[in-house]
Amino acid sequence: MTKIIALTNQKGGVGKTTTAVNLAASLAALDRRVLLVDLDPQGHATMGSGADKHELDGSALDVLLGDKRAAEVILDCPEAGYALLPGNADLTAAEVDLLDRDGRERCLNDALAEVAHEYDVVLIDCPPSLNMLTLNGLTAAHGVLIPLQCEFYALEGLSALLDTVEQIQASVNPTLQVFGIVRTMYDNRNSLTRDVSKQLLDYFGDTLLKTTIPRNVRVAEAPSHGLPVTKYARFSRGSQAHRVLAKELIRRLSL
């Protein structure tokens, strides 16, 4: 059965899109059929997958508004190894354009229903805010993967995000789960990183994934080449960490 996973954190700069792109590539390298959905108006997941966000024939906005079917917009990204439902700045219009629609929070869910069965995993890269796009992502998903940098403000934002997940469970998606929290930009030499990591483990237990994603220059360089780090620098620490993360999720979620 297809697993639909929303990657979300309303705090920007925590490595959410980087995790989405490299996890998609790592799962694909492990013979999973993967669709990456870019719901972020910044379009960074699109660019990091090797597609030009400025030269799209259709985007996630067209799919959300029902102007195009998902199958018409999905791109094959052979270098990255997965399929992509691309996004760009056009998505900023979604907040207004969806406002007066009945069932506006289910637009992505309805669109993905036609194509999800073709994939083992659908990853949704949500924008770093709790808006209509994120609501669509969380309504369509079976579960949430939360990339988190080990710092104080990240913990504060995590509490707000978990409250949002509970609200969505109580209203539009009662089966939504938290599939895991993944620590990103991890530096074990930093005492704050270690302290926050211990707090997360004490409070969340098994919800905290064992795999950590380290700070790594190759991970930062890869998007400028339009490639996941798993393709750009296959043997780098960042690439290996994302491969381990993919294997952990495969075991945890029976992907």
Contacts in CASP RR format, 6 or more apart in sequence:
PFRMAT RR
TARGET T0000
AUTHOR 0000-0000-0000
METHOD contacts of the structure
MODEL  1
MTKIIALTNQKGGVGKTTTAVNLAASLAALDRRVLLVDLDPQGHATMGSG
ADKHELDGSALDVLLGDKRAAEVILDCPEAGYALLPGNADLTAAEVDLLD
RDGRERCLNDALAEVAHEYDVVLIDCPPSLNMLTLNGLTAAHGVLIPLQC
EFYALEGLSALLDTVEQIQASVNPTLQVFGIVRTMYDNRNSLTRDVSKQL
LDYFGDTLLKTTIPRNVRVAEAPSHGLPVTKYARFSRGSQAHRVLAKELI
RRLSL
2 116 0 8 1.000
2 117 0 8 1.000
2 119 0 8 1.000
2 120 0 8 1.000
2 121 0 8 1.000
2 122 0 8 1.000
3 120 0 8 1.000
3 121 0 8 1.000
3 122 0 8 1.000
3 142 0 8 1.000
3 143 0 8 1.000
3 253 0 8 1.000
3 255 0 8 1.000
4 112 0 8 1.000
4 116 0 8 1.000
4 121 0 8 1.000
4 122 0 8 1.000
4 124 0 8 1.000
4 140 0 8 1.000
4 141 0 8 1.000
4 142 0 8 1.000
4 143 0 8 1.000
5 121 0 8 1.000
5 122 0 8 1.000
5 123 0 8 1.000
5 124 0 8 1.000
5 141 0 8 1.000
5 142 0 8 1.000
5 143 0 8 1.000
5 144 0 8 1.000
5 145 0 8 1.000
5 179 0 8 1.000
6 124 0 8 1.000
6 126 0 8 1.000
6 134 0 8 1.000
6 137 0 8 1.000
6 138 0 8 1.000
6 140 0 8 1.000
6 141 0 8 1.000
6 143 0 8 1.000
6 144 0 8 1.000
6 145 0 8 1.000
7 16 0 8 1.000
7 17 0 8 1.000
7 19 0 8 1.000
7 20 0 8 1.000
7 23 0 8 1.000
7 123 0 8 1.000
7 124 0 8 1.000
7 125 0 8 1.000
7 126 0 8 1.000
7 144 0 8 1.000
7 145 0 8 1.000
7 146 0 8 1.000
7 147 0 8 1.000
8 16 0 8 1.000
8 126 0 8 1.000
8 134 0 8 1.000
8 137 0 8 1.000
8 138 0 8 1.000
8 144 0 8 1.000
8 145 0 8 1.000
8 146 0 8 1.000
8 161 0 8 1.000
9 16 0 8 1.000
9 128 0 8 1.000
9 146 0 8 1.000
9 147 0 8 1.000
9 148 0 8 1.000
9 154 0 8 1.000
9 157 0 8 1.000
9 158 0 8 1.000
9 161 0 8 1.000
10 128 0 8 1.000
10 129 0 8 1.000
10 130 0 8 1.000
10 134 0 8 1.000
10 157 0 8 1.000
10 160 0 8 1.000
10 161 0 8 1.000
11 128 0 8 1.000
11 149 0 8 1.000
11 153 0 8 1.000
11 154 0 8 1.000
11 157 0 8 1.000
12 128 0 8 1.000
13 128 0 8 1.000
13 149 0 8 1.000
14 128 0 8 1.000
14 147 0 8 1.000
14 148 0 8 1.000
14 149 0 8 1.000
14 154 0 8 1.000
14 184 0 8 1.000
14 185 0 8 1.000
15 147 0 8 1.000
15 149 0 8 1.000
15 184 0 8 1.000
15 185 0 8 1.000
15 213 0 8 1.000
16 125 0 8 1.000
16 126 0 8 1.000
16 128 0 8 1.000
16 147 0 8 1.000
17 40 0 8 1.000
17 42 0 8 1.000
17 44 0 8 1.000
17 45 0 8 1.000
17 125 0 8 1.000
18 184 0 8 1.000
18 213 0 8 1.000
18 219 0 8 1.000
18 223 0 8 1.000
19 145 0 8 1.000
19 147 0 8 1.000
19 182 0 8 1.000
19 184 0 8 1.000
19 213 0 8 1.000
19 242 0 8 1.000
19 245 0 8 1.000
20 36 0 8 1.000
20 45 0 8 1.000
20 123 0 8 1.000
20 124 0 8 1.000
20 125 0 8 1.000
21 36 0 8 1.000
21 45 0 8 1.000
21 48 0 8 1.000
21 49 0 8 1.000
21 80 0 8 1.000
21 125 0 8 1.000
21 223 0 8 1.000
21 228 0 8 1.000
22 219 0 8 1.000
22 222 0 8 1.000
22 228 0 8 1.000
22 229 0 8 1.000
22 230 0 8 1.000
22 238 0 8 1.000
22 239 0 8 1.000
22 242 0 8 1.000
23 123 0 8 1.000
23 145 0 8 1.000
23 242 0 8 1.000
23 245 0 8 1.000
23 246 0 8 1.000
23 249 0 8 1.000
24 34 0 8 1.000
24 36 0 8 1.000
24 49 0 8 1.000
24 80 0 8 1.000
24 82 0 8 1.000
24 121 0 8 1.000
24 123 0 8 1.000
24 228 0 8 1.000
25 80 0 8 1.000
25 81 0 8 1.000
25 82 0 8 1.000
25 228 0 8 1.000
25 230 0 8 1.000
25 231 0 8 1.000
25 242 0 8 1.000
26 228 0 8 1.000
26 230 0 8 1.000
26 242 0 8 1.000
26 243 0 8 1.000
26 245 0 8 1.000
26 246 0 8 1.000
27 34 0 8 1.000
27 82 0 8 1.000
27 120 0 8 1.000
27 121 0 8 1.000
27 123 0 8 1.000
27 246 0 8 1.000
27 249 0 8 1.000
27 250 0 8 1.000
27 255 0 8 1.000
28 34 0 8 1.000
28 80 0 8 1.000
28 81 0 8 1.000
28 82 0 8 1.000
29 81 0 8 1.000
29 230 0 8 1.000
29 243 0 8 1.000
29 246 0 8 1.000
30 243 0 8 1.000
30 246 0 8 1.000
30 247 0 8 1.000
30 250 0 8 1.000
32 120 0 8 1.000
32 121 0 8 1.000
32 250 0 8 1.000
32 255 0 8 1.000
33 83 0 8 1.000
33 118 0 8 1.000
33 119 0 8 1.000
33 120 0 8 1.000
33 121 0 8 1.000
34 81 0 8 1.000
34 82 0 8 1.000
34 83 0 8 1.000
34 119 0 8 1.000
34 120 0 8 1.000
34 121 0 8 1.000
34 122 0 8 1.000
34 123 0 8 1.000
35 74 0 8 1.000
35 82 0 8 1.000
35 83 0 8 1.000
35 84 0 8 1.000
35 85 0 8 1.000
35 115 0 8 1.000
35 116 0 8 1.000
35 118 0 8 1.000
35 119 0 8 1.000
35 121 0 8 1.000
35 122 0 8 1.000
35 123 0 8 1.000
36 45 0 8 1.000
36 49 0 8 1.000
36 82 0 8 1.000
36 83 0 8 1.000
36 84 0 8 1.000
36 85 0 8 1.000
36 122 0 8 1.000
36 123 0 8 1.000
36 125 0 8 1.000
37 60 0 8 1.000
37 84 0 8 1.000
37 85 0 8 1.000
37 108 0 8 1.000
37 112 0 8 1.000
37 122 0 8 1.000
37 123 0 8 1.000
37 124 0 8 1.000
37 125 0 8 1.000
37 137 0 8 1.000
38 44 0 8 1.000
38 45 0 8 1.000
38 46 0 8 1.000
38 49 0 8 1.000
38 60 0 8 1.000
38 84 0 8 1.000
38 85 0 8 1.000
38 86 0 8 1.000
38 87 0 8 1.000
38 125 0 8 1.000
39 60 0 8 1.000
39 87 0 8 1.000
39 91 0 8 1.000
39 108 0 8 1.000
39 124 0 8 1.000
39 125 0 8 1.000
39 126 0 8 1.000
39 127 0 8 1.000
39 133 0 8 1.000
39 134 0 8 1.000
39 136 0 8 1.000
39 137 0 8 1.000
40 87 0 8 1.000
40 91 0 8 1.000
40 125 0 8 1.000
40 126 0 8 1.000
40 127 0 8 1.000
40 128 0 8 1.000
40 133 0 8 1.000
41 87 0 8 1.000
41 88 0 8 1.000
41 89 0 8 1.000
41 90 0 8 1.000
41 91 0 8 1.000
41 92 0 8 1.000
41 127 0 8 1.000
41 133 0 8 1.000
42 89 0 8 1.000
42 127 0 8 1.000
43 53 0 8 1.000
43 86 0 8 1.000
43 87 0 8 1.000
43 88 0 8 1.000
43 89 0 8 1.000
43 91 0 8 1.000
44 223 0 8 1.000
45 84 0 8 1.000
45 87 0 8 1.000
45 125 0 8 1.000
46 53 0 8 1.000
46 56 0 8 1.000
46 84 0 8 1.000
46 86 0 8 1.000
46 87 0 8 1.000
46 88 0 8 1.000
47 53 0 8 1.000
47 223 0 8 1.000
47 226 0 8 1.000
48 80 0 8 1.000
48 222 0 8 1.000
48 223 0 8 1.000
48 226 0 8 1.000
48 227 0 8 1.000
48 228 0 8 1.000
49 77 0 8 1.000
49 80 0 8 1.000
49 82 0 8 1.000
49 84 0 8 1.000
49 86 0 8 1.000
49 226 0 8 1.000
49 228 0 8 1.000
50 77 0 8 1.000
50 79 0 8 1.000
50 80 0 8 1.000
50 226 0 8 1.000
50 227 0 8 1.000
51 75 0 8 1.000
51 77 0 8 1.000
51 84 0 8 1.000
51 86 0 8 1.000
53 86 0 8 1.000
53 87 0 8 1.000
53 88 0 8 1.000
53 89 0 8 1.000
54 88 0 8 1.000
56 86 0 8 1.000
56 87 0 8 1.000
56 88 0 8 1.000
57 73 0 8 1.000
58 68 0 8 1.000
58 72 0 8 1.000
58 73 0 8 1.000
58 86 0 8 1.000
59 73 0 8 1.000
59 86 0 8 1.000
59 87 0 8 1.000
59 88 0 8 1.000
59 90 0 8 1.000
59 91 0 8 1.000
60 73 0 8 1.000
60 85 0 8 1.000
60 86 0 8 1.000
60 87 0 8 1.000
60 91 0 8 1.000
60 108 0 8 1.000
61 87 0 8 1.000
61 90 0 8 1.000
61 91 0 8 1.000
61 93 0 8 1.000
61 94 0 8 1.000
61 97 0 8 1.000
62 68 0 8 1.000
62 73 0 8 1.000
63 69 0 8 1.000
63 70 0 8 1.000
63 73 0 8 1.000
63 85 0 8 1.000
63 107 0 8 1.000
63 108 0 8 1.000
63 111 0 8 1.000
64 91 0 8 1.000
64 94 0 8 1.000
64 98 0 8 1.000
64 107 0 8 1.000
64 108 0 8 1.000
64 111 0 8 1.000
64 136 0 8 1.000
65 94 0 8 1.000
65 97 0 8 1.000
65 98 0 8 1.000
65 107 0 8 1.000
66 107 0 8 1.000
66 111 0 8 1.000
69 111 0 8 1.000
69 114 0 8 1.000
70 85 0 8 1.000
70 111 0 8 1.000
70 112 0 8 1.000
70 114 0 8 1.000
70 115 0 8 1.000
71 114 0 8 1.000
71 115 0 8 1.000
73 85 0 8 1.000
73 86 0 8 1.000
74 83 0 8 1.000
74 84 0 8 1.000
74 85 0 8 1.000
74 115 0 8 1.000
75 83 0 8 1.000
75 84 0 8 1.000
75 85 0 8 1.000
75 86 0 8 1.000
76 83 0 8 1.000
76 84 0 8 1.000
77 83 0 8 1.000
77 84 0 8 1.000
79 226 0 8 1.000
79 227 0 8 1.000
79 231 0 8 1.000
80 227 0 8 1.000
80 228 0 8 1.000
80 231 0 8 1.000
83 119 0 8 1.000
91 127 0 8 1.000
91 133 0 8 1.000
94 132 0 8 1.000
94 133 0 8 1.000
94 136 0 8 1.000
95 131 0 8 1.000
95 132 0 8 1.000
95 133 0 8 1.000
98 104 0 8 1.000
98 107 0 8 1.000
98 132 0 8 1.000
98 136 0 8 1.000
99 132 0 8 1.000
101 107 0 8 1.000
104 132 0 8 1.000
104 136 0 8 1.000
105 132 0 8 1.000
105 135 0 8 1.000
105 136 0 8 1.000
105 139 0 8 1.000
105 172 0 8 1.000
106 136 0 8 1.000
106 139 0 8 1.000
106 140 0 8 1.000
106 172 0 8 1.000
107 136 0 8 1.000
108 124 0 8 1.000
108 136 0 8 1.000
108 137 0 8 1.000
108 139 0 8 1.000
108 140 0 8 1.000
109 136 0 8 1.000
109 137 0 8 1.000
109 139 0 8 1.000
109 140 0 8 1.000
112 122 0 8 1.000
112 140 0 8 1.000
116 122 0 8 1.000
120 255 0 8 1.000
121 255 0 8 1.000
124 137 0 8 1.000
124 140 0 8 1.000
124 141 0 8 1.000
126 133 0 8 1.000
126 134 0 8 1.000
126 137 0 8 1.000
126 138 0 8 1.000
127 133 0 8 1.000
127 134 0 8 1.000
130 160 0 8 1.000
130 161 0 8 1.000
130 164 0 8 1.000
135 168 0 8 1.000
135 172 0 8 1.000
138 144 0 8 1.000
138 164 0 8 1.000
138 165 0 8 1.000
138 168 0 8 1.000
138 173 0 8 1.000
138 176 0 8 1.000
139 168 0 8 1.000
139 172 0 8 1.000
139 173 0 8 1.000
141 173 0 8 1.000
141 176 0 8 1.000
142 175 0 8 1.000
142 176 0 8 1.000
142 177 0 8 1.000
142 179 0 8 1.000
143 176 0 8 1.000
143 177 0 8 1.000
143 178 0 8 1.000
143 179 0 8 1.000
144 165 0 8 1.000
144 176 0 8 1.000
144 177 0 8 1.000
144 178 0 8 1.000
144 179 0 8 1.000
144 180 0 8 1.000
145 179 0 8 1.000
145 180 0 8 1.000
145 181 0 8 1.000
145 182 0 8 1.000
145 249 0 8 1.000
146 158 0 8 1.000
146 161 0 8 1.000
146 178 0 8 1.000
146 180 0 8 1.000
146 181 0 8 1.000
146 182 0 8 1.000
147 182 0 8 1.000
147 184 0 8 1.000
147 213 0 8 1.000
148 154 0 8 1.000
148 158 0 8 1.000
148 181 0 8 1.000
148 182 0 8 1.000
148 183 0 8 1.000
148 184 0 8 1.000
148 200 0 8 1.000
149 183 0 8 1.000
149 184 0 8 1.000
149 185 0 8 1.000
150 183 0 8 1.000
150 185 0 8 1.000
150 186 0 8 1.000
150 190 0 8 1.000
150 192 0 8 1.000
150 193 0 8 1.000
150 194 0 8 1.000
150 196 0 8 1.000
150 197 0 8 1.000
150 200 0 8 1.000
151 192 0 8 1.000
151 193 0 8 1.000
151 196 0 8 1.000
152 192 0 8 1.000
152 196 0 8 1.000
154 196 0 8 1.000
155 196 0 8 1.000
155 199 0 8 1.000
155 200 0 8 1.000
158 181 0 8 1.000
162 178 0 8 1.000
165 176 0 8 1.000
165 178 0 8 1.000
168 176 0 8 1.000
169 175 0 8 1.000
169 176 0 8 1.000
178 207 0 8 1.000
179 249 0 8 1.000
179 252 0 8 1.000
179 253 0 8 1.000
180 207 0 8 1.000
180 208 0 8 1.000
180 209 0 8 1.000
180 252 0 8 1.000
181 200 0 8 1.000
181 204 0 8 1.000
181 207 0 8 1.000
181 208 0 8 1.000
181 209 0 8 1.000
182 209 0 8 1.000
182 211 0 8 1.000
182 212 0 8 1.000
182 213 0 8 1.000
182 245 0 8 1.000
183 197 0 8 1.000
183 200 0 8 1.000
183 208 0 8 1.000
183 209 0 8 1.000
183 212 0 8 1.000
183 213 0 8 1.000
184 212 0 8 1.000
184 213 0 8 1.000
185 213 0 8 1.000
185 214 0 8 1.000
185 215 0 8 1.000
186 193 0 8 1.000
186 197 0 8 1.000
186 212 0 8 1.000
186 213 0 8 1.000
186 214 0 8 1.000
186 215 0 8 1.000
187 193 0 8 1.000
187 214 0 8 1.000
187 215 0 8 1.000
188 194 0 8 1.000
188 212 0 8 1.000
197 212 0 8 1.000
200 208 0 8 1.000
201 208 0 8 1.000
209 245 0 8 1.000
209 248 0 8 1.000
209 249 0 8 1.000
209 252 0 8 1.000
210 248 0 8 1.000
211 241 0 8 1.000
211 244 0 8 1.000
211 245 0 8 1.000
211 248 0 8 1.000
212 241 0 8 1.000
213 219 0 8 1.000
213 238 0 8 1.000
213 241 0 8 1.000
213 242 0 8 1.000
213 245 0 8 1.000
214 237 0 8 1.000
214 238 0 8 1.000
214 241 0 8 1.000
216 229 0 8 1.000
216 236 0 8 1.000
216 237 0 8 1.000
216 238 0 8 1.000
216 241 0 8 1.000
218 229 0 8 1.000
218 232 0 8 1.000
218 233 0 8 1.000
218 236 0 8 1.000
218 237 0 8 1.000
218 238 0 8 1.000
218 239 0 8 1.000
219 229 0 8 1.000
219 236 0 8 1.000
219 238 0 8 1.000
219 239 0 8 1.000
221 229 0 8 1.000
221 232 0 8 1.000
221 233 0 8 1.000
222 228 0 8 1.000
222 229 0 8 1.000
222 231 0 8 1.000
222 232 0 8 1.000
222 233 0 8 1.000
225 232 0 8 1.000
226 232 0 8 1.000
228 242 0 8 1.000
229 236 0 8 1.000
229 238 0 8 1.000
229 239 0 8 1.000
229 242 0 8 1.000
230 239 0 8 1.000
230 242 0 8 1.000
230 243 0 8 1.000
232 239 0 8 1.000
233 239 0 8 1.000
249 255 0 8 1.000
END
